[in-house]
Amino acid sequence: MRLDKYLKVARLAKRRSEAKDATDAGRIESGGRPLRASHAVKPGDEFTIHYASRSVRIRVEAVPERAVPKHDAGSLYTILEDEPHLC
């Protein structure tokens, strides 16, 4: 599954276009390298998402074939680190 679609399905981004904009801006990275929206997400992948007020590092636990119910979205990933940005 594409990274932008995974972020939408896992409810880490509100809209797929928002996820694509984040990848285009370099706010999603893995191993210090920015990821593209077309990156193929696999279970075990780890990446960091830089939101406006915090950075979240996650590990992908599962990649569904289609959308999942809202209450199951949290089981698709594990939060490894959640740091607020200091201004």
N, CA, C and O atoms as a GROMACS GRO file, in nm:
protein
  348
    1MET      N    1   0.085  -0.118   0.000
    1MET     CA    2   0.000   0.000   0.000
    1MET      C    3   0.090   0.124   0.000
    1MET      O    4   0.194   0.126   0.066
    2ARG      N    5   0.049   0.225  -0.074
    2ARG     CA    6   0.123   0.352  -0.079
    2ARG      C    7   0.124   0.420   0.058
    2ARG      O    8   0.029   0.405   0.135
    3LEU      N    9   0.230   0.493   0.087
    3LEU     CA   10   0.244   0.562   0.215
    3LEU      C   11   0.131   0.661   0.238
    3LEU      O   12   0.075   0.665   0.348
    4ASP      N   13   0.096   0.742   0.138
    4ASP     CA   14  -0.009   0.841   0.159
    4ASP      C   15  -0.144   0.775   0.189
    4ASP      O   16  -0.221   0.826   0.271
    5LYS      N   17  -0.171   0.664   0.126
    5LYS     CA   18  -0.296   0.592   0.152
    5LYS      C   19  -0.293   0.528   0.291
    5LYS      O   20  -0.394   0.528   0.361
    6TYR      N   21  -0.178   0.472   0.330
    6TYR     CA   22  -0.165   0.410   0.462
    6TYR      C   23  -0.189   0.514   0.572
    6TYR      O   24  -0.258   0.486   0.670
    7LEU      N   25  -0.132   0.633   0.557
    7LEU     CA   26  -0.151   0.737   0.658
    7LEU      C   27  -0.298   0.773   0.674
    7LEU      O   28  -0.344   0.800   0.785
    8LYS      N   29  -0.372   0.774   0.565
    8LYS     CA   30  -0.516   0.801   0.570
    8LYS      C   31  -0.592   0.687   0.636
    8LYS      O   32  -0.675   0.710   0.724
    9VAL      N   33  -0.563   0.564   0.595
    9VAL     CA   34  -0.634   0.447   0.649
    9VAL      C   35  -0.606   0.430   0.798
    9VAL      O   36  -0.696   0.394   0.875
   10ALA      N   37  -0.482   0.457   0.840
   10ALA     CA   38  -0.444   0.444   0.980
   10ALA      C   39  -0.485   0.566   1.063
   10ALA      O   40  -0.462   0.571   1.184
   11ARG      N   41  -0.544   0.663   0.997
   11ARG     CA   42  -0.591   0.785   1.059
   11ARG      C   43  -0.478   0.867   1.123
   11ARG      O   44  -0.496   0.931   1.227
   12LEU      N   45  -0.361   0.864   1.058
   12LEU     CA   46  -0.249   0.948   1.098
   12LEU      C   47  -0.253   1.080   1.021
   12LEU      O   48  -0.183   1.175   1.057
   13ALA      N   49  -0.335   1.086   0.917
   13ALA     CA   50  -0.362   1.208   0.840
   13ALA      C   51  -0.512   1.211   0.813
   13ALA      O   52  -0.575   1.107   0.794
   14LYS      N   53  -0.570   1.331   0.812
   14LYS     CA   54  -0.714   1.341   0.790
   14LYS      C   55  -0.756   1.307   0.648
   14LYS      O   56  -0.858   1.242   0.626
   15ARG      N   57  -0.674   1.351   0.552
   15ARG     CA   58  -0.705   1.326   0.412
   15ARG      C   59  -0.581   1.275   0.339
   15ARG      O   60  -0.468   1.304   0.379
   16ARG      N   61  -0.603   1.200   0.233
   16ARG     CA   62  -0.491   1.147   0.156
   16ARG      C   63  -0.411   1.259   0.091
   16ARG      O   64  -0.288   1.251   0.081
   17SER      N   65  -0.479   1.364   0.047
   17SER     CA   66  -0.407   1.477  -0.013
   17SER      C   67  -0.319   1.547   0.090
   17SER      O   68  -0.211   1.598   0.058
   18GLU      N   69  -0.364   1.550   0.215
   18GLU     CA   70  -0.285   1.608   0.324
   18GLU      C   71  -0.159   1.522   0.348
   18GLU      O   72  -0.051   1.576   0.373
   19ALA      N   73  -0.174   1.391   0.341
   19ALA     CA   74  -0.060   1.301   0.357
   19ALA      C   75   0.039   1.319   0.243
   19ALA      O   76   0.160   1.317   0.265
   20LYS      N   77  -0.010   1.336   0.122
   20LYS     CA   78   0.077   1.356   0.006
   20LYS      C   79   0.153   1.487   0.019
   20LYS      O   80   0.272   1.494  -0.012
   21ASP      N   81   0.084   1.592   0.064
   21ASP     CA   82   0.150   1.721   0.084
   21ASP      C   83   0.261   1.710   0.188
   21ASP      O   84   0.367   1.771   0.173
   22ALA      N   85   0.238   1.631   0.294
   22ALA     CA   86   0.339   1.612   0.398
   22ALA      C   87   0.462   1.540   0.343
   22ALA      O   88   0.575   1.575   0.377
   23THR      N   89   0.441   1.440   0.258
   23THR     CA   90   0.556   1.370   0.199
   23THR      C   91   0.630   1.461   0.102
   23THR      O   92   0.753   1.460   0.097
   24ASP      N   93   0.558   1.539   0.025
   24ASP     CA   94   0.620   1.633  -0.069
   24ASP      C   95   0.705   1.738   0.003
   24ASP      O   96   0.806   1.784  -0.050
   25ALA      N   97   0.663   1.775   0.125
   25ALA     CA   98   0.735   1.875   0.203
   25ALA      C   99   0.849   1.813   0.284
   25ALA      O  100   0.925   1.885   0.348
   26GLY      N  101   0.862   1.680   0.281
   26GLY     CA  102   0.971   1.613   0.353
   26GLY      C  103   0.946   1.595   0.501
   26GLY      O  104   1.040   1.578   0.577
   27ARG      N  105   0.819   1.600   0.544
   27ARG     CA  106   0.786   1.588   0.686
   27ARG      C  107   0.772   1.444   0.733
   27ARG      O  108   0.749   1.420   0.852
   28ILE      N  109   0.785   1.348   0.644
   28ILE     CA  110   0.780   1.207   0.681
   28ILE      C  111   0.910   1.144   0.635
   28ILE      O  112   0.944   1.148   0.517
   29GLU      N  113   0.982   1.085   0.730
   29GLU     CA  114   1.114   1.032   0.697
   29GLU      C  115   1.139   0.898   0.764
   29GLU      O  116   1.074   0.862   0.863
   30SER      N  117   1.233   0.827   0.708
   30SER     CA  118   1.275   0.698   0.762
   30SER      C  119   1.427   0.694   0.755
   30SER      O  120   1.486   0.712   0.648
   31GLY      N  121   1.490   0.672   0.868
   31GLY     CA  122   1.636   0.668   0.871
   31GLY      C  123   1.700   0.799   0.830
   31GLY      O  124   1.809   0.800   0.775
   32GLY      N  125   1.632   0.910   0.857
   32GLY     CA  126   1.686   1.040   0.823
   32GLY      C  127   1.664   1.082   0.678
   32GLY      O  128   1.704   1.192   0.639
   33ARG      N  129   1.600   0.997   0.598
   33ARG     CA  130   1.574   1.028   0.457
   33ARG      C  131   1.425   1.049   0.437
   33ARG      O  132   1.344   0.970   0.485
   34PRO      N  133   1.385   1.156   0.366
   34PRO     CA  134   1.243   1.178   0.341
   34PRO      C  135   1.184   1.068   0.252
   34PRO      O  136   1.251   1.018   0.161
   35LEU      N  137   1.060   1.033   0.280
   35LEU     CA  138   0.990   0.931   0.201
   35LEU      C  139   0.899   0.996   0.100
   35LEU      O  140   0.852   1.109   0.120
   36ARG      N  141   0.873   0.926  -0.009
   36ARG     CA  142   0.781   0.973  -0.111
   36ARG      C  143   0.642   0.916  -0.084
   36ARG      O  144   0.628   0.816  -0.013
   37ALA      N  145   0.540   0.979  -0.139
   37ALA     CA  146   0.402   0.933  -0.122
   37ALA      C  147   0.383   0.793  -0.178
   37ALA      O  148   0.296   0.719  -0.132
   38SER      N  149   0.463   0.757  -0.277
   38SER     CA  150   0.449   0.627  -0.342
   38SER      C  151   0.527   0.516  -0.273
   38SER      O  152   0.527   0.402  -0.320
   39HIS      N  153   0.593   0.547  -0.162
   39HIS     CA  154   0.670   0.446  -0.088
   39HIS      C  155   0.578   0.330  -0.049
   39HIS      O  156   0.469   0.352   0.004
   40ALA      N  157   0.621   0.207  -0.076
   40ALA     CA  158   0.541   0.089  -0.042
   40ALA      C  159   0.560   0.056   0.106
   40ALA      O  160   0.670   0.022   0.149
   41VAL      N  161   0.452   0.065   0.182
   41VAL     CA  162   0.456   0.038   0.326
   41VAL      C  163   0.443  -0.111   0.350
   41VAL      O  164   0.357  -0.178   0.292
   42LYS      N  165   0.531  -0.163   0.440
   42LYS     CA  166   0.528  -0.305   0.476
   42LYS      C  167   0.530  -0.316   0.628
   42LYS      O  168   0.581  -0.227   0.695
   43PRO      N  169   0.474  -0.423   0.684
   43PRO     CA  170   0.482  -0.442   0.829
   43PRO      C  171   0.629  -0.443   0.874
   43PRO      O  172   0.714  -0.504   0.810
   44GLY      N  173   0.656  -0.375   0.984
   44GLY     CA  174   0.791  -0.365   1.036
   44GLY      C  175   0.860  -0.235   0.998
   44GLY      O  176   0.962  -0.200   1.058
   45ASP      N  177   0.807  -0.162   0.901
   45ASP     CA  178   0.865  -0.032   0.863
   45ASP      C  179   0.854   0.065   0.980
   45ASP      O  180   0.755   0.063   1.054
   46GLU      N  181   0.955   0.148   0.998
   46GLU     CA  182   0.951   0.253   1.099
   46GLU      C  183   0.975   0.386   1.030
   46GLU      O  184   1.063   0.398   0.945
   47PHE      N  185   0.896   0.485   1.066
   47PHE     CA  186   0.917   0.618   1.012
   47PHE      C  187   0.871   0.724   1.110
   47PHE      O  188   0.795   0.697   1.203
   48THR      N  189   0.919   0.847   1.087
   48THR     CA  190   0.889   0.961   1.174
   48THR      C  191   0.802   1.059   1.099
   48THR      O  192   0.829   1.092   0.983
   49ILE      N  193   0.697   1.104   1.164
   49ILE     CA  194   0.607   1.204   1.107
   49ILE      C  195   0.626   1.333   1.186
   49ILE      O  196   0.610   1.334   1.308
   50HIS      N  197   0.659   1.442   1.117
   50HIS     CA  198   0.679   1.571   1.182
   50HIS      C  199   0.552   1.654   1.165
   50HIS      O  200   0.528   1.711   1.058
   51TYR      N  201   0.471   1.658   1.271
   51TYR     CA  202   0.351   1.743   1.272
   51TYR      C  203   0.394   1.884   1.313
   51TYR      O  204   0.511   1.905   1.345
   52ALA      N  205   0.302   1.979   1.314
   52ALA     CA  206   0.335   2.118   1.348
   52ALA      C  207   0.385   2.131   1.492
   52ALA      O  208   0.477   2.209   1.519
   53SER      N  209   0.325   2.057   1.585
   53SER     CA  210   0.361   2.074   1.726
   53SER      C  211   0.435   1.956   1.788
   53SER      O  212   0.475   1.963   1.904
   54ARG      N  213   0.454   1.848   1.712
   54ARG     CA  214   0.523   1.732   1.768
   54ARG      C  215   0.575   1.642   1.656
   54ARG      O  216   0.536   1.655   1.540
   55SER      N  217   0.663   1.552   1.695
   55SER     CA  218   0.714   1.449   1.603
   55SER      C  219   0.679   1.314   1.661
   55SER      O  220   0.696   1.290   1.781
   56VAL      N  221   0.632   1.224   1.577
   56VAL     CA  222   0.590   1.091   1.621
   56VAL      C  223   0.664   0.986   1.539
   56VAL      O  224   0.662   0.989   1.416
   57ARG      N  225   0.730   0.893   1.608
   57ARG     CA  226   0.796   0.781   1.540
   57ARG      C  227   0.708   0.658   1.558
   57ARG      O  228   0.671   0.625   1.670
   58ILE      N  229   0.675   0.591   1.448
   58ILE     CA  230   0.585   0.475   1.456
   58ILE      C  231   0.648   0.354   1.387
   58ILE      O  232   0.738   0.365   1.305
   59ARG      N  233   0.596   0.237   1.425
   59ARG     CA  234   0.630   0.112   1.357
   59ARG      C  235   0.501   0.056   1.300
   59ARG      O  236   0.400   0.047   1.370
   60VAL      N  237   0.504   0.018   1.173
   60VAL     CA  238   0.387  -0.038   1.105
   60VAL      C  239   0.369  -0.182   1.152
   60VAL      O  240   0.461  -0.262   1.140
   61GLU      N  241   0.253  -0.213   1.204
   61GLU     CA  242   0.222  -0.349   1.251
   61GLU      C  243   0.146  -0.430   1.147
   61GLU      O  244   0.167  -0.550   1.134
   62ALA      N  245   0.058  -0.363   1.073
   62ALA     CA  246  -0.023  -0.433   0.972
   62ALA      C  247  -0.058  -0.336   0.860
   62ALA      O  248  -0.071  -0.216   0.882
   63VAL      N  249  -0.072  -0.391   0.742
   63VAL     CA  250  -0.113  -0.313   0.625
   63VAL      C  251  -0.241  -0.377   0.572
   63VAL      O  252  -0.236  -0.485   0.513
   64PRO      N  253  -0.355  -0.312   0.591
   64PRO     CA  254  -0.482  -0.370   0.545
   64PRO      C  255  -0.497  -0.359   0.394
   64PRO      O  256  -0.436  -0.274   0.330
   65GLU      N  257  -0.580  -0.444   0.339
   65GLU     CA  258  -0.607  -0.438   0.195
   65GLU      C  259  -0.708  -0.330   0.162
   65GLU      O  260  -0.712  -0.281   0.048
   66ARG      N  261  -0.790  -0.291   0.258
   66ARG     CA  262  -0.888  -0.184   0.239
   66ARG      C  263  -0.908  -0.111   0.370
   66ARG      O  264  -0.847  -0.146   0.471
   67ALA      N  265  -0.990  -0.011   0.369
   67ALA     CA  266  -1.014   0.072   0.487
   67ALA      C  267  -1.063  -0.013   0.604
   67ALA      O  268  -1.133  -0.112   0.586
   68VAL      N  269  -1.026   0.029   0.725
   68VAL     CA  270  -1.067  -0.041   0.846
   68VAL      C  271  -1.155   0.051   0.929
   68VAL      O  272  -1.149   0.173   0.912
   69PRO      N  273  -1.238  -0.005   1.018
   69PRO     CA  274  -1.320   0.080   1.104
   69PRO      C  275  -1.233   0.168   1.194
   69PRO      O  276  -1.119   0.133   1.225
   70LYS      N  277  -1.287   0.282   1.233
   70LYS     CA  278  -1.213   0.379   1.313
   70LYS      C  279  -1.154   0.317   1.439
   70LYS      O  280  -1.040   0.347   1.475
   71HIS      N  281  -1.228   0.231   1.507
   71HIS     CA  282  -1.179   0.174   1.633
   71HIS      C  283  -1.066   0.072   1.612
   71HIS      O  284  -0.999   0.036   1.709
   72ASP      N  285  -1.044   0.026   1.490
   72ASP     CA  286  -0.934  -0.068   1.460
   72ASP      C  287  -0.811   0.001   1.403
   72ASP      O  288  -0.707  -0.063   1.387
   73ALA      N  289  -0.820   0.129   1.371
   73ALA     CA  290  -0.710   0.200   1.307
   73ALA      C  291  -0.584   0.203   1.394
   73ALA      O  292  -0.473   0.197   1.341
   74GLY      N  293  -0.599   0.212   1.524
   74GLY     CA  294  -0.485   0.217   1.614
   74GLY      C  295  -0.405   0.089   1.620
   74GLY      O  296  -0.290   0.090   1.663
   75SER      N  297  -0.463  -0.022   1.577
   75SER     CA  298  -0.392  -0.149   1.579
   75SER      C  299  -0.300  -0.166   1.457
   75SER      O  300  -0.226  -0.264   1.450
   76LEU      N  301  -0.303  -0.073   1.364
   76LEU     CA  302  -0.220  -0.082   1.244
   76LEU      C  303  -0.077  -0.037   1.268
   76LEU      O  304   0.012  -0.064   1.187
   77TYR      N  305  -0.053   0.034   1.379
   77TYR     CA  306   0.080   0.086   1.408
   77TYR      C  307   0.104   0.092   1.559
   77TYR      O  308   0.010   0.086   1.638
   78THR      N  309   0.232   0.105   1.596
   78THR     CA  310   0.271   0.124   1.735
   78THR      C  311   0.351   0.253   1.744
   78THR      O  312   0.441   0.275   1.664
   79ILE      N  313   0.318   0.338   1.841
   79ILE     CA  314   0.392   0.460   1.861
   79ILE      C  315   0.517   0.427   1.942
   79ILE      O  316   0.508   0.378   2.054
   80LEU      N  317   0.633   0.455   1.884
   80LEU     CA  318   0.760   0.428   1.950
   80LEU      C  319   0.810   0.548   2.027
   80LEU      O  320   0.874   0.534   2.132
   81GLU      N  321   0.781   0.666   1.976
   81GLU     CA  322   0.828   0.789   2.038
   81GLU      C  323   0.735   0.904   2.000
   81GLU      O  324   0.692   0.913   1.885
   82ASP      N  325   0.704   0.990   2.096
   82ASP     CA  326   0.615   1.103   2.073
   82ASP      C  327   0.677   1.224   2.142
   82ASP      O  328   0.667   1.237   2.264
   83GLU      N  329   0.740   1.313   2.066
   83GLU     CA  330   0.810   1.428   2.121
   83GLU      C  331   0.741   1.558   2.083
   83GLU      O  332   0.714   1.581   1.965
   84PRO      N  333   0.713   1.644   2.180
   84PRO     CA  334   0.661   1.777   2.144
   84PRO      C  335   0.775   1.863   2.090
   84PRO      O  336   0.890   1.847   2.131
   85HIS      N  337   0.743   1.955   1.998
   85HIS     CA  338   0.843   2.049   1.948
   85HIS      C  339   0.858   2.161   2.051
   85HIS      O  340   0.759   2.215   2.100
   86LEU      N  341   0.978   2.194   2.082
   86LEU     CA  342   1.004   2.304   2.176
   86LEU      C  343   1.024   2.432   2.098
   86LEU      O  344   1.107   2.440   2.008
   87CYS      N  345   0.945   2.534   2.134
   87CYS     CA  346   0.954   2.662   2.062
   87CYS      C  347   1.038   2.760   2.137
   87CYS      O  348   1.057   2.873   2.092
   0.00000   0.00000   0.00000
